[in-house]
Amino acid sequence: NLSGHDSHGVGMLPRYIDAVAEGGLHPNAAVRINLDIGTMLSLDGQHGYGQVVGVQAMELGIERARRHGSCILTLAHAHHLGRIGHFA
């Protein structure tokens, strides 16, 4: 909210609580690597918080891009990523 995006701040808390209760959001989940061929990663967010697994995915992608010159990355099964532009 402090960044000026009221739709993606504390107003999401009720939805997150409902998602945990419904089983669609798994607190404390971490990104899992499904495919790793150096310059290509396929990741599973395991229904974790998008803000957590999104950062983990970006860190892996950046590390691979530094090592290999590029990286193609996919992230599946992540809950709401929030203001995705922040990651870019």
N, C-alpha and C positions, 0 to 999 in steps of 0.2 A: 504494500500500500504506500509506503514511503517513497517509492520510485514513481508514483503517479499512475499506477495500474490497479485501481481498486477491484477490478474483476478477478485479479489473480493473487490476492493477498489473504488476509485473515478471514475474509468472507468465504473462503473455500473450506474452512475448518469443519463446518457441519457436514459437507459432502464427504470429506475424508473420514470422519467418524462413521458415517453411514456406510461407506465403502469397506471399512474394516469390519463392521458388524455383518455386512453382506458377504464377506469373504473375497471381495474383488481387490482388496489392497492388503498386502502383507507387510506390516511394519518390520523393520530390521532386515529386509531382503537386500541382497547385493547382486550386482550384475554377474551373470555366468557366461563364460565363453562357450559358444556352440561350435564355431568354426574359426580356426586361426591358421591362415596361410601367409603370415607376414604382413603383406600389404592389404589384406582383406580380413575383416573381423565380422562375425555374426554373433550378436550378443542377445541374451535373454535377461530382461529386467526382473523376472520372477515375480511380477505384480507388485514390485516395491514402489516406494515413493519416487515419482519421476524426477524430482529435484535431486535425489540421492543417486539413483542409477544413471541419470543423465550426466551428472558430473563424472561418475566413474567411467562411463562410456567415452566421454570427451577426453579424459586423461589418458585412457588406453589408446585412443585414436591419435592424439597428439604425439604420444611417445612413439608410436609406429611410424607416423609421418616423419618425425625427426630422424628415426633410424633408417627408413627405407626411401624417403623422399616423397611418399604419398601414402594414403590409407583410405580405403573404402570401408565404411562401417555401417552396419544396420543394428538397430535396437528394437526388439519386440517385447511385448508384454510388460511395458512400463505404465504405471499409473500416470495421472495428469502431470505433464512436464512443466506446467506453469508458463512463465514468460520465456518461451524458448529462445527468443532473440538474445537473452542474457548469455546463453551458452556460446553463441557465435562470437 
